[in-house]
Amino acid sequence: MTAKLITVFNQKGGCGKTTIAMNLAGALGLRGYTTMVVDMDPQGTASRWSSAAPDDRPFPASVISLAPMEGKMHRELRNHLESFDAIFIDCPPAMNSATPTSAMLISDLALIPVVPSPADIWAAESAKKLAEASQSSNGTLLARVVANMVQRSTSLAKELVELLEEDKDFPLMKSTLGSRAAFREAQILGSSVHA
């Protein structure tokens, strides 16, 4: 079996890339799938998150850092495809990083987390352009937008989510993530929100 590869990227920081990668990998791991998160951020947030887990309850997915490899990471990743059901690539928040392009060369799916705020929606346009360019190299790559940190009670959030829904080239995932303290608590505990 060959792993499904999911790249989670956006050049803007603070949009929830690591939160999405870790919780999706953790949820699948708890369901019995073998999953891995590839921490490509030099800050090492995913690695720190998993290392916070107690020895008797390790994080439910493997986490490795390949950050120093940047644009050549896809070569190393090929060595892990047969060992996992799903591999999530947590990309760094950097405009000049070669990591997202490298990751999308071999990925099945690219997820672009977007916080429903004007600045984040504007910043996501460059991520969409990068995904579009990657689709010309990888014809099977699907790209989707994930609304994250949605404050459902505000009219601005509702309007901006509706705006994201209008983009048919980069469809918005039906499920959204709210702005919940449980996501931050999971980092401290070295777990996913599902555990």
N, C-alpha and C positions, 0 to 999 in steps of 0.2 A: 504494500500500500504506500502511496506517495502522499505526503502531507499537503493539506490545503494551506496556502500561504496568504496571509492577510496583512497588508501594510496599513498602519495607522499613522497618518501624517498630516501636517499643516505647518507651514513655516512660522505661523504665529504661536508664541508661547502662551500657556495658560488656558488652552482650549480643551484640555482633558484627554490628550493622546494616551498618556500612561494609564490614566484611570480606565479608559475604555479597553486598552490592550490587556491590562492585568485582570480586569473583571470578566471579560469574555473568556480569556484563557483559564481563569480560575473556575468559572461556571462549567466549562466543558470538562475540566479536570475532575471536578466533583461528580460529574455524570459518567465518569469512567473512561473518558478519552485521554490519550496521551498528548499533552500540549506543552508548548514551549513559548516563552517570550524572549525575543532577541532585543536586548537593551542597546539601542544605538545612540542614546543621548550621553554625551560625555559627563553630564551631571550624575548619571547612574541612578536615577530615581527608581526605576523598576527593580534594579538589583538591591537597592537599599530596602525597598518595600518587602521583597521576598525574604531578605535576611533578618527582618524584624520578627518573622514567625518563630514561635517556640520550637525546640527540637522535637517535642512530642506531637506537634501539629504543623508540619512544614506546609509552605504554600503549595496549593494543589496543581501547580505547573512548574516545569523547569524554567529557570531564568539564567540566561548567559549574556555577557556583554561582548559585543563585537565592534564597539564604537571606534577603536583605532583603525579598523579596516575601511571605514567610510564607503567610498564608491566601489570597493572590491568585495564588499560583504557578501554579495550574491554568490561568489565562488565558494566561500566557506559554507554558506547555507545549504548548498547542494549536498554536502556530506551528511546532513541531518534529515533529509526528506524521507528516508525510509524508516526512521525511528519514531516519528510522531504522526498523529492524526491531523493536528493543526499547529501551525507556527504563526505567531503574531509578531510583527516587526514594529517596535516602538521607535519612531524616528525623532530626531532632535528638532527643536524649534529654530531653524537657521535657514535663511534665504540662500546662503552660499554652500550649503551642504550637498554633497553628491549622494548621500544616503538614500533619500526617497527615490531617486532615479534608479539606483542600483537595485533597491528592493522591488520596485515595480517591474523590473525586467523579468522577474520570475514569479511574481505574485498572481494569484487568482482574483483577489479583491483588494481594492484600496478604499479605506474609510477616511473621510475628511471630517473630523469633529469641528463643529461650528457653534459658538455661543451666540444666541440670538440677540446681538447688539450691532449697531451700525458699523462700528470699527471692525468687528470680527467678520461680518459679512463681506465688507470691502476687502479685507485681507485674504479671505478664502478664494477670491478670484484668481490669485496667483497660484494657489494650490490646484485649482481646477485646470488651469492652463498646463501645469506640469503633468497632471494626470492625463490630460488629452494628448500631450506629446508622448507620454509613455505608452498610450494605447496604440500609437502608430508603430511602436517597436514590439509591443506585446498585444497582439490582436485579440486575445482572450481575456484581457484585463477588464474587470468591471469596476466602476468607481461610483461610490455612493456617499452622500452627506449624512452625518449624524448630528442632530440637534442635541447639544449638551448644556447642562446647567440652566435648563429652562425653568423660569419662574412663571408657572402656568397662570397665576392669578393676575398677572399684569397684561394690560391691553397691548403694550409695546411688544412683549414677547410673542403674543398671539399673531400680531401683524407681521412680525419678522419671520416667524415660522411659516406663515402663509406665503411670504415672499420667497422663502427657500423652496417651497413646494412648487413654485412656478417654473423652476429650472428643470426642464425635461431631459437635458443632456447629463445632468448629475442628480439623479432622483434622490429625494429625501427619504431616509428610512422611516417606516411607519412608527417604530418605537422611538421615543425620546427619553433622555435622562434628565431628571430634575436636579435642582441644586440641593443636595442632601448632605448632612453632616456624616452620614454613614459611610460615604466614599472616603472621607478624610480619616475617619476612625479605622477603616480597613487598612489603611497604610500603616498606622501606628501598630496595629495588631498583626501585621504581616499576613493578612487574609484577603479574601474577596468579600463583597457584601453578601454573598450567598452562603458563607460558612458561619 
